Amino acid sequence: MLAVGLLSACSLAPTYQRPEAPVAAAFPGNGSGSGASAANNGAAAVDTGWRDYFADERLLQLIAAALEHNRDLRTAALRIEEARAAYNVQSADRLPSVNANLADTKSKTPAFLAQGGQQSIGKRYDAGLAISSFELDFFGRVKSLNDAALAQYLASDEARQAAQISLVAEVAKAYYTERAYAEQYALAQQSYEARRRTYGLTQQRAEVGASSRLDLRSNETLMETARVAALTLARQRAQAENALTLLVGQPPAGPASGAMAGDAAIDAMSALPAGLPSDLLARRPDIRAAEQRLKAANANIGAARAAFFPRVSLTAALGSSSPSLGGLFDAGSGSWSFAPQLLLPIFDGGRNRANLTLSEVRKNLAVADYEKTIQSAFREVADALAARDYLGEQVAAQRAVRLAQADRLALLQLRFDNGVASSLDVLDAQRELFGAEQSLVQARLLRTTGAIDLYRTLGGGLK
């Protein structure tokens, strides 16, 4: 038994070596923008739970509900159970299966076959323990299959963690997107009401000849443009609410509330140190899942190699037999059988060679998938860092544009009241101010989602 145990520890699987990360040693442009200094002293994303990262109470409630009710996350959890069961099935092959049996056999022998020329009825009772076709794993075939099943199980668990992180980020982005549409809709509605009042005044002036038909149509165009924008934003907000409901997995408990994140809140969310690209190998569960799949493919090569060598199986039984049930356990009724079997592959039409080639190709595919996962993670972090570095300045510039447009409108309105500027100049300034306000909301949303993406890509969101 000791020799069998030592031999069964043998494995023909290649020694696993983690491939080199096919990315640069540092993220491009990290630390070059305005958000870098705030991030130097921040806590790492992987050490910051989503309850600590997000400050909006309603958002926290939505994330908690999504983690409980989201169907995609539930599917990922069931995949883990599936992989665990498959691993338990495979690992059971490493131990012999012992079965107890109790049999009652009756047979009739016709007269022409009986020795005495008379038919006879025979009875036999058997009881015992049996081991059926237990493979002695001299070349590690069963062990390699067990290692592959374990790696697949671990990959499923890592995939669930990656799905949870993505779900937290998607819920947060959908929530702030809906809030941005709500803010844009409020601005569009306010603009429409103001332009509707202006159109009414212009219409009254046109009726008494104080305004031209051109002024009336220009005001009407501006009013209807604001109405179209308001209706479009109302539709987009409703669709954003539907998307959020799908992510959460159940209808919202209350009406939409809350506001977009302010500059201070975004600065706090963006204060995450990026670290080194090599840190992603330990922080990102999707990379860890890809590595586990690579380990599974590596172990399958060992099983394919072992198929070229003899396979030894053991069948044994120990029990007692008797022609009567009462004498089943009497002295002298004991029986045993021992049947080792050696199976040596001689000709299989190239099946084993093809299986080995297939396992090697699948390993190469797993290596490519692992490297692509690392490159995708590197690109995601680099994009998020670029957003952090530049979107803050973009928001500040867009806010300056809005302030300048508001001041321009006030000056033109004053000139128009004094008869210096035309009404067309005022209408043009109103239109550009409305566009600047909408663009500012969009820039703030981009900065918010950029901070969420940075948190996700750096491995945060599990706790």
C-alpha positions in Angstrom: 0.0 0.0 0.0 2.9 2.4 0.7 4.4 1.6 -2.7 1.0 2.2 -4.4 0.7 5.5 -2.5 4.2 6.7 -3.6 3.6 5.7 -7.2 0.2 7.3 -7.3 1.9 10.6 -6.3 3.7 10.6 -9.7 2.5 13.0 -12.3 3.3 13.5 -15.9 1.8 17.0 -16.1 4.3 19.7 -17.1 5.7 21.8 -14.3 3.5 24.9 -14.2 5.1 28.2 -14.8 3.2 31.5 -14.8 3.7 33.3 -18.2 5.3 36.6 -18.1 2.8 39.5 -18.1 2.8 41.0 -21.7 2.4 44.6 -20.5 4.6 47.5 -19.7 6.2 47.9 -16.2 4.2 51.1 -15.5 0.8 52.5 -16.5 1.1 55.2 -19.2 0.7 58.8 -17.9 0.0 57.7 -14.3 0.4 60.7 -12.1 0.6 63.3 -14.8 -2.8 64.9 -14.2 -4.7 66.8 -11.5 -6.1 63.7 -9.8 -2.7 62.0 -9.2 -1.7 64.0 -6.1 -4.9 63.1 -4.4 -4.5 59.5 -5.2 -1.0 59.1 -3.7 -2.3 59.0 -0.1 -5.5 57.0 -0.8 -6.3 53.5 0.3 -5.9 50.7 -2.2 -9.1 49.8 -4.1 -8.8 46.1 -3.1 -8.8 47.2 0.6 -11.8 49.5 0.2 -15.2 47.9 0.3 -18.1 49.3 -1.7 -19.9 50.4 1.5 -16.9 52.6 2.3 -16.3 53.8 -1.3 -19.8 55.1 -2.0 -21.4 57.7 0.2 -24.9 57.9 -1.3 -27.4 56.0 1.0 -29.8 55.1 -1.8 -27.0 53.8 -4.0 -25.8 51.6 -1.1 -29.3 50.2 -0.7 -29.5 49.4 -4.5 -26.1 47.7 -4.5 -27.1 45.5 -1.5 -30.4 44.6 -3.2 -28.5 43.8 -6.5 -26.0 41.5 -4.7 -29.0 39.6 -3.3 -31.4 39.5 -6.3 -29.4 39.9 -9.5 -29.9 36.9 -11.7 -26.5 37.0 -13.4 -24.8 36.9 -10.0 -27.1 34.1 -8.9 -26.1 32.1 -12.0 -22.4 32.7 -11.2 -23.0 31.3 -7.7 -24.7 28.3 -9.1 -21.8 27.7 -11.5 -19.6 27.5 -8.4 -21.9 24.8 -6.9 -21.7 23.0 -10.3 -17.9 23.1 -10.4 -17.7 22.0 -6.7 -19.9 19.0 -7.4 -17.9 18.1 -10.5 -14.7 18.3 -8.5 -16.1 16.0 -5.8 -17.1 13.5 -8.4 -13.6 13.5 -9.9 -11.8 13.4 -6.6 -13.8 10.3 -5.6 -11.9 8.3 -8.2 -8.7 8.6 -6.1 -10.2 6.3 -3.5 -11.6 2.8 -3.9 -15.3 2.3 -4.0 -16.3 -0.3 -1.4 -19.7 -1.9 -1.9 -21.6 -4.3 0.3 -23.7 -7.0 -1.4 -26.2 -9.6 -0.4 -27.5 -11.9 -3.2 -30.0 -14.7 -3.4 -29.5 -16.8 -6.5 -31.8 -19.6 -7.6 -31.4 -21.7 -10.7 -33.1 -24.7 -12.4 -31.1 -27.4 -14.2 -33.2 -29.5 -16.7 -33.0 -33.3 -16.5 -31.1 -33.8 -19.7 -28.3 -31.6 -18.4 -28.3 -32.9 -14.8 -25.8 -35.6 -13.9 -28.4 -37.9 -12.3 -30.9 -37.5 -15.2 -33.3 -35.5 -12.9 -34.0 -31.9 -12.9 -32.7 -29.9 -9.9 -33.2 -26.5 -8.4 -30.1 -24.9 -6.9 -30.0 -22.2 -4.3 -27.1 -19.9 -3.3 -26.7 -17.0 -0.9 -23.8 -14.6 -1.1 -22.8 -11.8 1.2 -19.6 -9.7 1.3 -17.7 -6.6 0.5 -16.3 -5.8 -3.0 -14.0 -3.3 -4.6 -14.7 -2.7 -8.3 -12.2 -1.7 -10.9 -10.1 0.6 -8.7 -7.4 2.2 -10.8 -3.9 2.2 -9.2 -2.7 5.6 -10.4 0.9 4.7 -11.1 1.3 7.5 -13.7 -0.9 10.2 -12.2 -3.7 10.1 -14.7 -6.4 10.3 -12.0 -4.4 12.8 -10.1 -4.1 15.1 -13.1 -7.8 14.9 -13.8 -8.4 15.7 -10.1 -6.1 18.7 -10.3 -7.9 20.0 -13.5 -11.3 19.7 -11.8 -10.0 21.6 -8.7 -8.6 24.4 -10.9 -11.9 24.7 -12.8 -13.7 24.9 -9.5 -11.4 27.7 -8.3 -11.8 29.5 -11.7 -15.6 29.4 -11.2 -15.2 31.0 -7.7 -12.9 33.7 -9.1 -15.4 34.3 -11.9 -18.2 34.9 -9.4 -16.0 37.4 -7.5 -15.3 39.2 -10.8 -19.1 39.2 -11.6 -19.8 40.7 -8.2 -17.2 43.5 -8.7 -18.7 44.3 -12.1 -22.2 44.3 -10.7 -21.3 46.8 -8.0 -19.8 49.1 -10.6 -22.6 48.7 -13.1 -25.3 49.5 -10.5 -23.4 52.6 -9.4 -22.9 53.8 -13.0 -26.6 53.1 -13.9 -27.7 55.0 -10.8 -25.6 58.1 -11.5 -26.6 57.9 -15.2 -30.3 58.0 -14.2 -29.5 60.9 -11.8 -27.7 62.8 -14.6 -30.7 62.3 -16.9 -33.0 63.6 -14.1 -30.8 66.7 -13.7 -30.6 67.3 -17.5 -34.4 66.9 -17.7 -35.0 69.4 -14.9 -32.7 71.9 -16.8 -34.6 71.2 -20.1 -37.9 71.7 -18.4 -36.9 74.9 -16.8 -35.6 76.2 -20.1 -38.8 75.2 -21.9 -40.9 77.0 -19.3 -38.8 80.1 -19.6 -38.9 80.1 -23.4 -42.6 79.4 -23.4 -43.2 82.5 -21.4 -40.8 84.5 -23.7 -42.7 83.1 -26.7 -46.0 84.2 -25.2 -44.7 87.8 -24.6 -43.3 87.9 -28.2 -46.6 86.7 -29.5 -48.4 89.5 -27.7 -45.9 92.0 -29.0 -46.3 90.7 -32.6 -50.0 91.1 -32.4 -49.6 94.9 -31.7 -46.8 95.2 -34.3 -44.0 95.6 -31.7 -42.2 92.4 -32.8 -41.7 90.9 -36.3 -42.8 87.6 -37.5 -39.2 86.5 -37.7 -38.7 87.1 -33.9 -41.9 85.2 -33.3 -40.8 82.2 -35.3 -37.3 82.3 -33.8 -38.8 82.2 -30.3 -41.1 79.4 -31.3 -38.2 77.4 -32.7 -36.2 77.8 -29.5 -39.2 76.9 -27.3 -40.0 73.7 -29.3 -36.3 72.7 -29.3 -36.3 72.9 -25.5 -39.5 70.8 -25.5 -38.0 68.1 -27.8 -34.9 68.0 -25.5 -37.1 67.6 -22.4 -39.1 64.8 -24.0 -35.9 63.0 -25.2 -34.3 63.3 -21.7 -37.6 62.0 -20.1 -37.4 58.9 -22.3 -33.7 58.4 -21.6 -34.3 58.7 -17.9 -37.2 56.1 -18.0 -34.9 53.7 -19.9 -32.1 54.3 -17.4 -34.5 53.4 -14.6 -35.5 50.2 -16.4 -31.8 49.3 -16.8 -31.2 49.9 -13.1 -34.2 47.8 -12.2 -32.8 44.9 -14.3 -29.4 45.1 -12.5 -31.0 45.3 -9.1 -33.2 42.3 -9.9 -36.4 43.7 -8.4 -38.5 46.9 -8.7 -37.2 49.8 -6.6 -38.5 50.1 -3.1 -39.2 53.8 -3.4 -39.2 56.6 -6.0 -35.9 57.8 -7.5 -34.0 60.2 -5.3 -30.6 61.5 -4.7 -28.3 63.8 -6.7 -25.2 63.4 -8.8 -21.9 63.2 -7.0 -20.3 66.6 -6.3 -16.7 67.5 -7.0 -15.6 66.7 -3.4 -17.2 63.3 -3.5 -15.6 62.5 -6.9 -12.3 63.7 -5.6 -12.6 61.3 -2.7 -13.6 58.4 -5.0 -10.7 59.1 -7.3 -8.1 59.0 -4.5 -7.0 55.5 -5.3 -3.3 54.6 -5.9 -2.8 52.6 -9.1 0.3 50.7 -8.0 2.2 48.6 -10.5 0.7 46.6 -13.4 2.0 43.4 -11.8 -0.2 44.0 -8.8 -3.3 43.3 -10.9 -2.3 39.6 -11.0 -3.3 39.4 -7.4 -6.0 42.0 -7.2 -8.2 41.2 -10.2 -10.3 38.0 -9.9 -10.8 37.8 -13.7 -7.0 37.4 -14.1 -6.9 34.8 -11.3 -9.7 32.9 -13.0 -7.8 32.9 -16.3 -4.8 31.5 -14.5 -6.8 28.8 -12.9 -8.1 27.8 -16.3 -4.5 27.7 -17.5 -3.6 25.4 -14.6 -6.5 23.1 -15.5 -5.3 22.9 -19.1 -1.8 22.1 -17.9 -3.1 19.3 -15.7 -5.0 17.8 -18.6 -1.8 17.4 -20.4 -0.6 15.1 -17.6 -3.7 13.0 -18.0 -3.2 12.8 -21.8 0.4 11.7 -21.3 -0.5 9.0 -18.8 -2.9 7.4 -21.3 0.2 6.2 -23.2 1.3 4.0 -20.3 -0.2 0.8 -18.8 -3.3 1.2 -16.7 -3.6 -1.1 -13.7 -7.0 -1.7 -12.1 -8.0 -3.9 -9.1 -11.2 -5.8 -8.4 -11.5 -7.7 -5.2 -14.2 -9.2 -3.1 -14.4 -10.8 0.4 -17.5 -12.6 1.8 -19.2 -15.9 2.4 -21.4 -18.2 0.3 -23.9 -20.9 1.3 -26.7 -23.0 -0.3 -28.9 -21.9 2.6 -29.5 -18.6 4.2 -29.0 -20.0 7.7 -25.5 -21.3 6.9 -24.3 -18.1 5.2 -22.0 -17.2 8.0 -21.1 -20.7 9.2 -17.5 -21.8 9.5 -16.0 -22.8 6.1 -18.4 -20.6 4.1 -15.9 -17.8 3.6 -15.0 -16.8 0.0 -12.7 -14.3 -1.7 -11.6 -13.2 -5.1 -8.7 -11.0 -6.3 -8.5 -9.9 -9.9 -5.9 -7.3 -10.9 -6.0 -6.2 -14.5 -3.3 -4.7 -16.7 -4.4 -2.7 -19.7 -1.6 -1.8 -22.1 -2.5 0.4 -25.1 -1.1 -1.1 -28.4 -3.2 0.3 -31.2 -5.9 2.9 -30.9 -5.8 4.5 -34.3 -3.9 7.6 -33.0 -6.5 8.4 -30.4 -4.1 9.0 -27.5 -1.7 11.0 -29.7 -4.7 13.2 -30.8 -5.9 13.7 -27.2 -2.4 14.8 -26.2 -2.2 17.2 -29.1 -5.7 18.5 -28.2 -4.7 19.1 -24.6 -1.5 20.9 -25.6 -3.4 23.2 -28.0 -6.0 23.9 -25.3 -3.2 24.9 -23.0 -1.8 27.3 -25.6 -5.3 28.7 -26.0 -5.4 29.2 -22.2 -2.1 30.9 -22.2 -3.3 33.3 -24.9 -6.5 33.9 -23.0 -4.5 34.6 -19.8 -2.3 37.1 -21.6 -5.2 38.8 -23.3 -7.0 39.1 -19.9 -3.9 40.8 -18.4 -3.6 43.2 -21.4 -7.3 44.0 -21.2 -7.0 44.7 -17.5 -3.9 46.9 -18.1 -5.9 48.8 -20.8 -8.9 49.3 -18.5 -6.7 50.7 -15.7 -4.8 53.0 -18.1 -8.1 54.3 -19.5 -9.4 54.9 -16.0 -6.2 56.7 -15.0 -6.4 58.9 -18.1 -10.0 59.8 -17.2 -9.0 60.7 -13.7 -6.1 62.8 -14.9 -8.1 64.8 -17.5 -11.8 64.7 -16.7 -11.4 66.9 -13.7 -9.8 69.7 -15.8 -12.5 69.1 -18.5 -15.3 69.6 -15.9 -13.6 72.8 -14.7 -13.3 74.1 -18.3 -16.9 73.2 -19.1 -18.1 75.0 -15.9 -16.1 78.0 -17.1 -17.9 77.8 -20.4 -21.3 77.7 -18.7 -20.4 80.7 -16.5 -19.2 82.6 -19.6 -22.4 81.8 -21.5 -24.6 82.8 -18.6 -22.7 86.2 -18.4 -22.9 86.6 -22.1 -26.7 86.1 -22.0 -27.1 88.6 -19.2 -25.1 91.2 -21.1 -27.0 90.6 -24.4 -30.3 90.8 -22.5 -29.2 94.1 -21.1 -28.2 95.4 -24.5 -31.5 94.2 -26.0 -33.5 95.9 -23.3 -31.6 99.1 -24.2 -32.2 98.6 -27.9 -28.6 98.0 -28.8 -28.7 94.2 -29.5 -31.2 92.2 -31.6 -33.5 89.5 -30.3 -31.7 87.0 -32.5 -28.5 87.6 -30.5 -30.4 86.9 -27.2 -32.0 83.8 -28.6 -28.6 82.5 -29.8 -27.1 83.1 -26.4 -30.0 81.3 -24.7 -29.4 78.3 -27.0 -25.7 78.2 -26.3 -26.2 78.5 -22.6 -28.6 75.5 -22.6 -26.1 73.5 -24.5 -23.3 74.4 -22.1 -25.5 73.4 -19.1 -26.2 70.0 -20.7 -22.6 69.4 -21.5 -21.5 70.3 -18.0 -23.9 67.6 -16.6 -22.5 65.1 -19.1 -18.9 65.9 -18.2 -19.7 65.5 -14.5 -21.2 62.1 -15.2 -18.1 61.1 -17.2 -15.9 62.0 -14.3 -18.2 60.0 -11.9 -18.2 56.9 -14.0 -14.5 57.2 -14.6 -13.9 57.1 -10.8 -16.2 54.0 -10.6 -14.3 52.4 -13.5 -11.0 53.0 -11.7 -12.3 51.4 -8.5 -13.5 48.4 -10.5 -10.4 47.9 -12.6 -8.1 48.1 -9.6 -9.9 45.2 -7.9 -12.3 47.0 -5.5 -15.9 46.2 -4.7 -16.0 42.8 -3.0 -16.7 43.7 0.6 
